[in-house]
Amino acid sequence: MRDEAQCVIIGGGAQGAGLLYHLAHEGWTDTVLIEKGELTSGSTWHAAGLIPNFIGSLNMAKVHAEAPELYRRIEEETGLSPGWHQCGAIRLALNDDEVDWFRYVSGMLDLIGVENHLIGPAEILEKHPLLDVSDVKLGFWTPHDGWTDPTGATNAMAKGARQLGCEVVRHNRVTDMNQLPDGRWEVLTEKGRIVAEHVVNATGSYAPQLGAMVGLEVPIVNVNHQYLITEALPEMQALEFEPPVIRDPRASCYYRRELDSLLVGPYEKAGAETYGLDGIDWDLHFHLLEPNLDVLMPWLELAAERIPVFGHAGIKQVVNGPITHTPDAGYLMGPAPGLRNYWLCCGASIGITQGPGAGKYLAQWMVHGQTEINVAEMDPRRFGDHCGPHGRYAIERAIDEFHEMYQVRRPGEMRFAGRPQKMSPIYPKLDALGAQWQEIFGWERPQYFSPDGTPESHSFRRSDAFDHVAAECRGTRERVGVADLTAFSKFEVTGADAAALLERLVANKVPTKQGGMRLVHCLTGQGGIEAEMTITRLGDERFYVNSGIVSQFHDHDWMTQHVEPGEDVTVTDVTDARAILAVAGPRSRDVLSQLTDADLTNDSFRWLTGQEIEVAGVPCIALRVSYVGELGWELHHPIERMEELYDAIVAAGEPHGLVHFGAYAMNVMRIEKAYKAMGSELTTEITPVEADLGRFVDYDTEFIGKAATEARRDQTEPLSMQLVYAEVNADDADCLGNEPVYDGDRIMGITTSGAFGHTVGRSLAFAYVDPAFTDPGSTFDIAIMGKRCSARVLPGPAYDPGNQAPRA
Ligand SMILES: Cc1cc2nc3c(=O)[nH]c(=O)nc-3n(C[C@H](O)[C@H](O)[C@H](O)COP(=O)(O)OP(=O)(O)OC[C@H]3O[C@@H](n4cnc5c(N)ncnc54)[C@H](O)[C@@H]3O)c2cc1C
């Protein structure tokens, strides 16, 4: 083994090999993959090999689509067969929610060109004659997916990389790791030491143990999964074709043909077991667990109802192995929090499917600093410090996600496993008001307030929360509303070079005057929107920086990792130390004036400024800003004083008709104001030019990504898409984001978010569309769950286009 490399990947399963293959094709051939056993000897070898195109997320669907694409062609490149079977797949819908979900996912797959058809029971039966379809409403038919041989596929990817010069070292365990003073990583192995600029933890079930070597908590829990293979079935033999893979939500099972047998894989909906919480023996290779059929019985009985021949089949083999699960069932792909050039590529629960795509996009990230798709839902930094590998949260969530593997997740629906983790001090008071909670980065945050406490009946269509959210919007717009916004990231950036750091990072001017505030965006070197922050200058060398809570680790790393050697800058994360109460609406000044000596008039406290004042005796950084587009203040204060501040605001607000509002209403009101959101309209694969952020970019300053953004702005050929804001002729369902936008029969755009604007009485949406459709008044169709709804581009915000309200 060589003693230096540009990159070392640890782990030779589907994830590690997928990354090795793509790094090689991106030109990083000075890469060494180190595997403690044989390639595939972890979880990969015993997988059932299914490669589903169906998945409820657009970006994950892009990842999944890479697998069949690669497995179809890799034999030609490497001479090794991945054992690809393109038999297609059908997922069954048994109720109306699943039908709605299918229509939504169908639109997403149309957007990325994955062929799919919604077919009725008769057609399902034609394609798979052994099924009982008596309770089936609809099938989601994806003709181009199927299954592969996980060992063959992994070996083919590794060979593809070796052909280009990468090295694979087998039977060599990594025993320890350290970061050297020059930033490179020293990797200690059984066969010696190797130093690399980049390291990748692709060790699957062992990822938490490998992470522990560098003090990293990797939120992965292994959950055992089993599948059964029957004896040969005459009925299967009699079929003269390979029927599609079937996914059945009632039995929570997949079924595929294995030679003349049937392979049945249940994700039991109760009683799933974890594995290796206290660590896994390093010497295990090609290891299987004892079968446990008891836990599967209820689901196997349902499977026998779905495929009656299974009911009388003998069982030839049971495979039981651990699968890595994260708290949200997505994998970990990207930089490890707090560590420079330490990458994660692990945690996949359908890793044979996700290996090629994860490898492709992580390779782009490592080599180019940016991916061509939005990878926020894969970024390891989406998990907060409440997610340690063996904490209650990680364990309960992993089990719950396993149980829910084949169930529909409706918009706004949150799972309760492992919660609550982080609550602001006023949680009990908001709970008593009927708060319906969502969890975000560990924090509990009200979605809306249900006056009689009835939980939301979630739906892809307008739910029973609709009228309550309308009341919250109305109360805030007409009078005054209060919201707990504690779940936001908060940083103090201080030091003689604090301004220089921020100026380098953001595409806008950093406020020069004390109290000045600006909305700013950090860009990648290629101009992609990496972060959105509000910066308030509290002193010559002191800035207060806020951003969305899910960006807490990301934004902290982005700032600290851009500090140049010798610079005097300290970034202090004060997220957990401060709470935020937002008071917004035309009467917010009247309410707050009763509680403070500070002058809140326009002359003394202008819109988009901040001051350190006392409110109800509580020291606050008061920011005159409002994400809902009203006159309003955010009061950032010591979290231990939150209850007294909240009580005072409620008491002062009640005579003014104060209402509470939650995240749903906030989203409605920001869309009414046409405020863009990070993660929806603003993502790394978009530059400020497409996102219509021109007024937030100051080309007279120097900042990361400036050259690329300027080039995009000045290019002569038309942009491929541009952001528009539109009203939609919707009936009982509004845009969720990721719906296809049509000009006639041509898909020419994609929505990013939407909501019914209660104040303006119209359904609204943002969409990226063909630039020919950006003029106000342009019309096109949006397919909301398959139904074409006409939409018209608006010239400006549907609510308060003159922006009078926040300046009042
Ligand atoms: C029963 C079953 C059925 C499944 N069916 C499917 C399916 O149909 N479709 C699908 O997509 N997925 C399926 N999966 C999931 C799939 O197997 C996993 O998601 C995938 O194999 C994960 O790949 P990986 O590369 O992350 O991990 P692994 O394959 O476990 O690879 C990690 C590697 O790291 C090595 N390693 C660990 N520590 C060290 C160290 N210190 N030094 C060097 N090397 C180290 C290990 O030896 C191992 O080879 C199934 C899983 C199970 C259990």
The ligand as an SDF file (V2000), in Angstrom:
LIG
                    3D

 53 58  0  0  0  0  0  0  0  0999 V2000
  -31.3700   -8.5070    4.2700 C   0  0  0  0  0  0  0  0  0  0  0  0
  -31.0250   -7.2590    3.5590 C   0  0  0  0  0  0  0  0  0  0  0  0
  -31.5780   -6.9910    2.3230 C   0  0  0  0  0  0  0  0  0  0  0  0
  -31.2810   -5.8030    1.6660 C   0  0  0  0  0  0  0  0  0  0  0  0
  -31.8210   -5.5690    0.4400 N   0  0  0  0  0  0  0  0  0  0  0  0
  -31.5130   -4.4370   -0.2360 C   0  0  0  0  0  0  0  0  0  0  0  0
  -32.0450   -4.1890   -1.5220 C   0  0  0  0  0  0  0  0  0  0  0  0
  -32.8120   -4.9900   -2.0330 O   0  0  0  0  0  0  0  0  0  0  0  0
  -31.7110   -3.0460   -2.1620 N   0  0  0  0  0  0  0  0  0  0  0  0
  -30.8650   -2.1340   -1.6140 C   0  0  0  0  0  0  0  0  0  0  0  0
  -30.6020   -1.1140   -2.2370 O   0  0  0  0  0  0  0  0  0  0  0  0
  -30.3570   -2.3390   -0.3790 N   0  0  0  0  0  0  0  0  0  0  0  0
  -30.6520   -3.4620    0.3210 C   0  0  0  0  0  0  0  0  0  0  0  0
  -30.1260   -3.7020    1.5700 N   0  0  0  0  0  0  0  0  0  0  0  0
  -29.3130   -2.6400    2.1780 C   0  0  0  0  0  0  0  0  0  0  0  0
  -27.8820   -2.6810    1.6870 C   0  0  0  0  0  0  0  0  0  0  0  0
  -27.3570   -3.9490    1.9010 O   0  0  0  0  0  0  0  0  0  0  0  0
  -27.0490   -1.6610    2.4180 C   0  0  0  0  0  0  0  0  0  0  0  0
  -27.6900   -0.4110    2.4240 O   0  0  0  0  0  0  0  0  0  0  0  0
  -25.6910   -1.4830    1.7380 C   0  0  0  0  0  0  0  0  0  0  0  0
  -25.0590   -2.7240    1.5890 O   0  0  0  0  0  0  0  0  0  0  0  0
  -24.8240   -0.5560    2.5400 C   0  0  0  0  0  0  0  0  0  0  0  0
  -23.5800   -0.4730    1.8850 O   0  0  0  0  0  0  0  0  0  0  0  0
  -22.3320    0.1950    2.5930 P   0  0  0  0  0  0  0  0  0  0  0  0
  -21.2620    0.2550    1.5930 O   0  0  0  0  0  0  0  0  0  0  0  0
  -22.7610    1.4620    3.2340 O   0  0  0  0  0  0  0  0  0  0  0  0
  -21.9750   -0.7840    3.8080 O   0  0  0  0  0  0  0  0  0  0  0  0
  -21.2410   -2.1810    3.8250 P   0  0  0  0  0  0  0  0  0  0  0  0
  -21.6020   -3.0280    2.6800 O   0  0  0  0  0  0  0  0  0  0  0  0
  -21.4680   -2.7720    5.1590 O   0  0  0  0  0  0  0  0  0  0  0  0
  -19.7270   -1.8070    3.6340 O   0  0  0  0  0  0  0  0  0  0  0  0
  -18.9240   -1.2490    4.6560 C   0  0  0  0  0  0  0  0  0  0  0  0
  -17.5720   -1.9020    4.5680 C   0  0  0  0  0  0  0  0  0  0  0  0
  -16.6860   -1.2440    5.4650 O   0  0  0  0  0  0  0  0  0  0  0  0
  -15.7540   -2.2040    5.9140 C   0  0  0  0  0  0  0  0  0  0  0  0
  -15.1250   -1.6950    7.1330 N   0  0  0  0  0  0  0  0  0  0  0  0
  -15.7080   -1.4250    8.3220 C   0  0  0  0  0  0  0  0  0  0  0  0
  -14.8110   -0.9760    9.2150 N   0  0  0  0  0  0  0  0  0  0  0  0
  -13.6250   -0.9500    8.5780 C   0  0  0  0  0  0  0  0  0  0  0  0
  -12.3190   -0.6020    8.9950 C   0  0  0  0  0  0  0  0  0  0  0  0
  -12.0490   -0.1940   10.2330 N   0  0  0  0  0  0  0  0  0  0  0  0
  -11.3130   -0.7030    8.0940 N   0  0  0  0  0  0  0  0  0  0  0  0
  -11.5570   -1.1130    6.8100 C   0  0  0  0  0  0  0  0  0  0  0  0
  -12.7830   -1.4920    6.3930 N   0  0  0  0  0  0  0  0  0  0  0  0
  -13.8040   -1.3880    7.2580 C   0  0  0  0  0  0  0  0  0  0  0  0
  -16.6210   -3.4130    6.1550 C   0  0  0  0  0  0  0  0  0  0  0  0
  -15.8840   -4.6060    6.1810 O   0  0  0  0  0  0  0  0  0  0  0  0
  -17.6040   -3.3430    4.9960 C   0  0  0  0  0  0  0  0  0  0  0  0
  -17.2080   -4.1480    3.9000 O   0  0  0  0  0  0  0  0  0  0  0  0
  -30.4130   -4.8740    2.2490 C   0  0  0  0  0  0  0  0  0  0  0  0
  -29.8450   -5.1540    3.4990 C   0  0  0  0  0  0  0  0  0  0  0  0
  -30.1570   -6.3220    4.1440 C   0  0  0  0  0  0  0  0  0  0  0  0
  -29.5590   -6.5930    5.4750 C   0  0  0  0  0  0  0  0  0  0  0  0
  1  2  1  0
  2  3  1  0
  2 52  2  0
  3  4  2  0
  4  5  1  0
  4 50  1  0
  5  6  2  0
  6  7  1  0
  6 13  1  0
  7  8  2  0
  7  9  1  0
  9 10  1  0
 10 11  2  0
 10 12  1  0
 12 13  2  0
 13 14  1  0
 14 15  1  0
 14 50  1  0
 15 16  1  0
 16 17  1  0
 16 18  1  0
 18 19  1  0
 18 20  1  0
 20 21  1  0
 20 22  1  0
 22 23  1  0
 23 24  1  0
 24 25  2  0
 24 26  1  0
 24 27  1  0
 27 28  1  0
 28 29  2  0
 28 30  1  0
 28 31  1  0
 31 32  1  0
 32 33  1  0
 33 34  1  0
 33 48  1  0
 34 35  1  0
 35 36  1  0
 35 46  1  0
 36 37  1  0
 36 45  1  0
 37 38  2  0
 38 39  1  0
 39 40  1  0
 39 45  2  0
 40 41  1  0
 40 42  2  0
 42 43  1  0
 43 44  2  0
 44 45  1  0
 46 47  1  0
 46 48  1  0
 48 49  1  0
 50 51  2  0
 51 52  1  0
 52 53  1  0
M  END
$$$$
